[in-house]
Each structure stands twice: as structure tokens, then as C-alpha cells.
Amino acid sequence: MFNDLEIATEGTKLLVALFIGAIIGAEREYKSKAAGFRTVILITVGSTIFTIISNVIGMDGRVASNIVTGIGFLGAGSIFREGTIIKGITTATTIWISAAIGMAIGIGKFEFAFLSLFVVMLVLLSFNWIQRLIDKTNKIETYTITLNNQKINNKESLKDFIKSHNLIVKTIKQSKNKENQTYVFSVQGSAVNHSKLVESLFEAEFIVSFEI
């Protein structure tokens, strides 16, 4: 199926895929993400292999489309819910784009693959400061606050208390028993104002417990 020259060429593709997958995977592993070092390498190399085979047996774009479908299942496995927060979307996207780079390597577009690697690492590494700046300016947190019915029994009073810290508050869920009442709020505002609210919640006598 392959002559010596083709074996050398395809072998080079695999090595390039391994190298690029290792760089992206190292960043994910460093941040302790679900899809880490070896996983991203195997995704990149695997996509390269499938693309090479697709070219050899003349499957046109059918194998490529199936790669995208298969990677979608892998990406979905890395997304999970923690309370009201969805996590793993960036990791799922990294899996997806690693496969895309592997496909580019499989058709011999080395320059494009390295350019894509540069863009991916730029987003994963250098854009963190932009995200931190956004979070510092406008951050949304979910607060679960339990009140003592004897001290305060008005949800609006609690919302006014939160708003007094220059924060925007929205009720997500509420419950009540004989002694306490519990509210889940989505609170939006600057990181500094969130910190001030947390300090006030620690000091407030009518707060039985709270969680962020």
C-alpha cells in the first residue's frame, strides 16, 4: 500500500502530529484538565492516521466527517455540571481543534498546522489576562444563602442587602422550612464588590450559612 518514500512522508506526519499534540496536551495537563497530555496527543495522531487512510483508500470527505462526529462524542464526555456551573467546554473545544489540526497534518498542510498551533496556544495562554480583566470588571457568581426566619423573613430585604454592594441579583431558587429559608441567587458585578459582599455575609447575624 505504501512505498518507502510514502512511509517516510506519512511517518513525518505522525511525528508532527505527536509534537503538536504534545504541546497542546501539556498545557491542558498543566491545568489539570480532563483531557490531558496523552489524550490530546492520541486525538491529534488518531485524526492524522484516519485522514491518511482516507486519502489512500479514496474515501474523500466521508472519513473526515466521521472524525468530526467521533470527536464530538469525546468532547461531550469532558463537559460536566458542577452545581449551576457548566465546566469543561474549553477542554471539549481543545479536543475538537486538536483533531482538526491532526486532519490538516494528515493532508500534508504542515505550515497551516503550525500556524493553527500558534493560534491555539495564543488563546490558551496569552488570553488569560483578558479573561481575568473581564472577571475583575464583571463577574457572575451563584450564591446559596440560608437565613434564620426569626431574624429576617423577607426575600426582598436580602436582595436589597446584596444590591447595597453595587451588585445585580436575580433569584434562581428558593425554599423554606420552620426555622430557615434558603435562596439561590445569581449575582453579577465586579470582583471587588463580590469580595465585600462575602465579608458582609460572614458578619451578618441573620445569615445561618452561605455558599458560593
C-alpha positions as CSV (number, residue, x, y, z in Angstrom):
1,M,0.0,0.0,0.0
2,F,2.9,2.3,0.7
3,N,6.4,2.6,-0.9
4,D,9.4,3.7,1.1
5,L,9.0,7.3,0.2
6,E,5.4,7.3,1.2
7,I,6.2,5.6,4.5
8,A,8.8,8.3,5.3
9,T,6.3,11.0,4.4
10,E,3.5,9.5,6.5
11,G,5.9,8.8,9.3
12,T,6.8,12.5,9.3
13,K,3.1,13.4,9.6
14,L,2.8,11.2,12.6
15,L,5.8,12.8,14.3
16,V,4.5,16.3,13.6
17,A,1.1,15.3,15.0
18,L,2.7,13.9,18.1
19,F,4.7,17.1,18.6
20,I,1.8,19.4,18.1
21,G,-0.5,17.2,20.3
22,A,2.2,17.2,23.0
23,I,2.3,21.0,23.1
24,I,-1.4,21.4,23.4
25,G,-1.8,18.5,25.7
26,A,1.0,19.8,28.0
27,E,-1.0,23.0,28.5
28,R,-4.1,21.0,29.4
29,E,-2.2,18.7,31.7
30,Y,-0.6,21.6,33.5
31,K,-4.1,23.0,34.2
32,S,-5.3,19.5,35.4
33,K,-8.0,19.3,32.7
34,A,-9.9,16.1,31.9
35,A,-8.3,15.7,28.5
36,G,-4.6,15.9,29.4
37,F,-1.2,15.2,27.8
38,R,-1.6,11.7,26.4
39,T,-5.3,12.2,25.5
40,V,-4.7,15.2,23.3
41,I,-1.6,13.5,21.7
42,L,-3.7,10.4,20.8
43,I,-6.5,12.6,19.4
44,T,-4.2,14.5,17.2
45,V,-2.3,11.4,16.0
46,G,-5.5,9.5,15.6
47,S,-7.1,12.2,13.4
48,T,-3.9,12.2,11.3
49,I,-4.0,8.5,10.8
50,F,-7.7,8.5,9.8
51,T,-7.0,11.3,7.3
52,I,-4.0,9.4,5.8
53,I,-6.1,6.3,5.4
54,S,-8.9,8.3,3.9
55,N,-6.6,9.7,1.3
56,V,-5.1,6.2,0.5
57,I,-8.4,4.4,0.1
58,G,-10.1,7.3,-1.7
59,M,-12.9,7.9,0.8
60,D,-13.0,11.7,0.0
61,G,-14.6,13.5,2.9
62,R,-16.6,10.7,4.4
63,V,-13.9,9.6,6.9
64,A,-13.2,13.3,7.7
65,S,-16.9,13.9,8.5
66,N,-16.9,10.8,10.7
67,I,-13.8,12.1,12.6
68,V,-15.7,15.2,13.4
69,T,-18.6,13.1,14.7
70,G,-16.4,10.9,16.8
71,I,-14.6,13.8,18.3
72,G,-17.9,15.3,19.2
73,F,-18.6,12.3,21.5
74,L,-15.2,12.7,23.1
75,G,-15.7,16.4,23.7
76,A,-19.1,15.8,25.2
77,G,-17.5,13.5,27.7
78,S,-15.3,16.2,29.1
79,I,-18.2,18.6,29.8
80,F,-19.9,18.3,33.2
81,R,-22.1,20.3,35.5
82,E,-20.8,21.4,39.0
83,G,-23.8,22.9,40.8
84,T,-25.2,25.5,38.5
85,I,-21.9,25.9,36.6
86,I,-21.0,24.1,33.3
87,K,-17.3,23.2,33.1
88,G,-15.1,21.5,30.5
89,I,-16.3,23.5,27.5
90,T,-12.8,24.9,26.8
91,T,-11.3,21.3,27.1
92,A,-14.0,20.0,24.7
93,T,-13.2,22.7,22.2
94,T,-9.5,21.9,22.5
95,I,-10.2,18.3,21.7
96,W,-12.2,19.4,18.7
97,I,-9.5,21.7,17.3
98,S,-6.7,19.2,18.1
99,A,-8.5,16.8,15.8
100,A,-8.8,19.5,13.1
101,I,-5.1,20.1,13.3
102,G,-4.4,16.4,13.0
103,M,-6.5,16.3,9.8
104,A,-4.5,19.2,8.4
105,I,-1.3,17.3,9.1
106,G,-2.8,14.2,7.5
107,I,-3.2,16.0,4.2
108,G,0.3,17.4,4.4
109,K,-0.5,21.0,5.4
110,F,2.3,21.4,7.9
111,E,2.6,25.2,7.7
112,F,-1.1,25.5,8.3
113,A,-1.0,23.1,11.2
114,F,1.8,25.0,12.9
115,L,0.0,28.3,12.3
116,S,-3.1,26.7,13.9
117,L,-1.0,25.6,16.8
118,F,0.3,29.1,17.3
119,V,-3.3,30.5,17.3
120,V,-4.5,27.8,19.8
121,M,-1.6,28.4,22.2
122,L,-2.1,32.1,21.9
123,V,-5.7,31.7,23.0
124,L,-5.0,29.2,25.8
125,L,-2.0,31.0,27.3
126,S,-1.9,34.7,26.3
127,F,-5.6,35.5,26.5
128,N,-5.9,34.5,30.2
129,W,-5.2,38.1,31.2
130,I,-8.2,39.3,29.1
131,Q,-10.4,36.8,30.9
132,R,-9.1,37.9,34.3
133,L,-9.8,41.5,33.4
134,I,-13.3,40.7,32.4
135,D,-13.9,38.7,35.6
136,K,-12.4,41.6,37.6
137,T,-14.8,44.1,35.9
138,N,-17.9,41.9,35.6
139,K,-18.2,38.5,37.4
140,I,-21.3,36.3,37.8
141,E,-21.4,34.1,40.9
142,T,-24.1,31.8,42.3
143,Y,-24.8,32.3,46.0
144,T,-26.7,29.8,48.1
145,I,-27.8,31.7,51.3
146,T,-29.7,30.3,54.3
147,L,-31.5,32.8,56.6
148,N,-32.9,32.5,60.1
149,N,-36.7,33.1,60.0
150,Q,-36.5,34.8,63.3
151,K,-34.0,37.4,62.2
152,I,-35.3,38.1,58.7
153,N,-38.1,36.6,56.7
154,N,-38.3,38.9,53.7
155,K,-36.5,37.8,50.5
156,E,-36.6,41.4,49.2
157,S,-34.7,42.6,52.3
158,L,-32.0,40.1,51.5
159,K,-31.9,41.2,47.8
160,D,-31.6,44.8,48.9
161,F,-28.8,43.8,51.2
162,I,-26.9,42.3,48.2
163,K,-27.8,45.2,46.0
164,S,-26.3,47.6,48.5
165,H,-22.9,46.3,47.5
166,N,-23.4,47.6,43.9
167,L,-24.3,44.1,42.6
168,I,-27.1,42.9,40.4
169,V,-29.1,40.0,41.9
170,K,-31.5,37.5,40.4
171,T,-33.4,34.8,42.2
172,I,-32.8,31.2,40.8
173,K,-34.4,29.0,43.5
174,Q,-35.9,29.4,47.0
175,S,-37.1,27.0,49.7
176,K,-38.3,27.3,53.4
177,N,-38.9,25.3,56.5
178,K,-40.0,26.1,60.0
179,E,-36.6,27.6,61.1
180,N,-34.8,28.6,58.0
181,Q,-35.2,29.8,54.4
182,T,-32.8,29.2,51.6
183,Y,-32.3,31.2,48.4
184,V,-30.1,30.6,45.4
185,F,-29.1,33.9,43.7
186,S,-27.2,34.7,40.5
187,V,-25.2,37.8,41.5
188,Q,-23.4,39.9,38.9
189,G,-20.8,42.7,39.5
190,S,-17.1,43.4,40.0
191,A,-14.8,41.1,41.8
192,V,-14.2,43.8,44.4
193,N,-17.9,44.1,45.2
194,H,-18.2,40.3,45.4
195,S,-15.4,40.3,48.0
196,K,-17.2,43.0,50.0
197,L,-20.4,41.0,49.9
198,V,-18.7,37.9,51.2
199,E,-17.2,39.8,54.1
200,S,-20.7,41.2,54.9
201,L,-22.3,37.8,54.7
202,F,-19.7,36.5,57.2
203,E,-20.6,39.3,59.6
204,A,-24.4,39.3,59.2
205,E,-26.2,37.8,62.2
206,F,-29.3,36.8,60.2
207,I,-27.2,34.5,57.9
208,V,-27.2,30.9,59.0
209,S,-24.9,29.7,56.2
210,F,-23.9,30.6,52.7
211,E,-22.0,29.0,49.8
212,I,-20.6,30.3,46.5
